[in-house]
């Protein structure tokens, strides 16, 4: 996936999970290992603590793919370099990477984040953010270009599932 906070990644990933796709979520693993960002560990340490989590998630992803499981990584993948790295991880395990882009306007994302902030003490996916954080992060986000094949999420998980079914090769090499 490629999208900023509040774009609907977790909602989509959970819908895919309900349809039988395995779901991996670095933010939830961060919460389980370290607690609340900005409360249990200081702001500014997120990336340092996230690095081993992402490494472990990549290994788990490869194991799931090698075992034949469709898997979604519930993560933002903000840069072309990061997306290319994870696509390579998928291909090394024999999988076929599919990128889903979630373009959502700032006002919608900020509205979702405000609601999510209220649940930050009990929801592992609710890392508390200010609007300033969200705007700063948007400046570091690079949406997929035409050079990166991707599906644009339209807010309907069933459309993503249909697109994934069309894109997935069957065992005889044809598409279904």
C-alpha positions in Angstrom: 0.0 0.0 0.0 1.0 3.6 -0.4 -0.7 6.3 1.6 -0.4 8.7 4.4 -1.9 8.3 7.9 -5.7 8.4 7.8 -5.9 7.4 4.1 -7.7 4.1 5.0 -4.9 1.6 4.8 -5.8 -0.3 7.9 -9.5 -0.3 7.0 -8.7 -1.8 3.6 -6.1 -4.2 5.0 -8.7 -5.5 7.5 -11.2 -5.9 4.7 -8.7 -7.9 2.7 -7.9 -10.0 5.8 -11.6 -10.8 6.1 -11.5 -12.1 2.5 -8.6 -14.5 3.5 -5.5 -12.4 2.9 -2.9 -12.5 5.6 -2.3 -9.1 7.2 1.0 -7.8 8.6 1.0 -4.5 10.4 4.3 -2.8 11.5 2.4 -0.2 13.6 0.7 -2.9 15.7 4.0 -4.7 16.2 5.6 -1.4 17.3 2.9 -1.0 19.8 3.3 -4.6 21.1 7.1 -4.2 21.5 7.4 -0.6 22.7 4.0 0.7 23.7 2.7 4.1 22.8 4.8 6.4 20.7 5.4 9.7 22.6 4.3 8.2 25.9 6.2 4.9 26.4 9.1 5.8 24.2 10.1 9.3 23.2 9.1 11.1 20.0 12.0 11.1 17.6 12.9 7.4 18.3 10.2 6.0 16.0 12.4 5.2 13.0 15.2 3.7 15.1 12.8 1.4 16.8 10.8 0.7 13.6 13.9 -0.6 11.7 14.0 -4.0 13.4 10.3 -4.3 13.3 10.3 -3.8 9.5 13.1 -6.3 9.1 11.0 -8.9 11.1 7.9 -8.1 9.1 9.8 -8.6 5.8 11.0 -12.0 7.0 7.4 -13.0 8.0 6.1 -11.7 4.7 8.6 -13.9 2.8 7.6 -16.9 4.9 3.9 -16.4 4.3 4.4 -15.9 0.5 6.7 -18.9 0.2 3.9 -20.9 1.9 1.5 -19.7 -0.7 -0.4 -17.1 1.3 -1.7 -13.9 -0.2 -0.5 -11.2 2.2 -1.0 -7.5 2.7 1.5 -5.2 4.5 -0.5 -2.6 6.3 2.1 0.2 5.9 2.4 3.5 4.0 5.4 2.9 1.8 6.0 6.6 1.2 8.9 6.6 -1.3 9.6 4.8 -4.6 12.8 3.4 -3.0 10.9 1.9 -0.1 8.3 0.5 -2.5 11.0 -1.0 -4.8 12.8 -2.6 -1.8 9.6 -4.3 -0.6 8.6 -5.4 -4.1 12.0 -7.1 -4.3 11.3 -8.7 -1.0 8.1 -10.1 -2.3 9.7 -11.3 -5.6 12.5 -13.0 -3.7 9.9 -15.1 -2.0 8.2 -16.0 -5.3 5.4 -13.5 -4.9 4.0 -10.9 -7.2 3.9 -7.5 -5.7 0.8 -5.4 -6.2 0.8 -1.7 -5.1 -2.4 -0.1 -3.9 -2.4 3.7 -3.7 -4.8 5.5 -1.3 -5.1 9.1 -2.4 -7.2 11.0 0.2 -7.4 14.7 0.7 -5.8 16.3 3.8 -9.1 17.4 5.3 -10.5 13.9 5.2 -7.3 12.4 6.6 -7.1 15.0 9.4 -10.7 14.3 10.4 -10.0 10.6 10.6 -6.8 11.2 12.6 -8.6 13.5 15.1 -11.1 10.7 15.8 -8.3 8.1 16.0 -6.3 10.2 18.4 -9.1 9.8 20.9 -8.5 6.0 20.9 -4.7 6.2 21.0 -4.4 4.6 24.4 -6.3 1.5 23.4 -5.8 1.0 19.7 -2.4 -0.1 18.4 -3.1 1.6 15.1 -3.9 4.9 16.6 -0.5 6.6 17.0 -1.3 10.1 18.1 -0.6 12.8 15.5 -1.1 16.5 15.4 -2.2 18.3 12.2 1.3 19.7 12.0 2.7 16.2 12.1 0.4 15.2 9.3 1.3 18.2 7.1 5.0 17.6 7.7 4.7 13.9 6.8 2.8 14.8 3.6 5.9 16.7 2.5 7.9 13.5 2.7 5.3 11.4 0.8 5.8 10.6 -2.9 2.7 9.1 -4.6 3.2 6.3 -7.1 3.8 7.5 -10.6 3.0 5.9 -13.9 6.4 4.2 -13.7 5.1 2.2 -10.7 2.1 0.0 -11.7 -0.5 0.4 -9.0 -4.2 0.2 -8.2 -5.9 3.4 -7.1 -8.1 2.6 -4.2 -11.6 4.1 -4.6 -12.9 3.4 -1.1 -14.4 0.0 -2.1 -12.5 -3.0 -0.9 -14.5 -5.3 -3.2 -13.0 -3.5 -6.2 -9.5 -4.1 -4.9 -10.3 -7.8 -4.4 -11.7 -8.0 -7.9 -8.6 -6.3 -9.3 -6.3 -8.7 -7.4 -8.2 -11.7 -8.7 -7.8 -10.5 -12.3 -4.1 -9.8 -11.8 -3.2 -13.1 -10.1 -1.9 -15.8 -12.3 -3.5 -19.2 -11.9 -1.5 -22.4 -11.5 -1.6 -23.1 -15.3 0.0 -19.7 -16.1 -3.2 -18.0 -17.3 -4.8 -15.0 -15.5 -8.0 -15.3 -13.5 
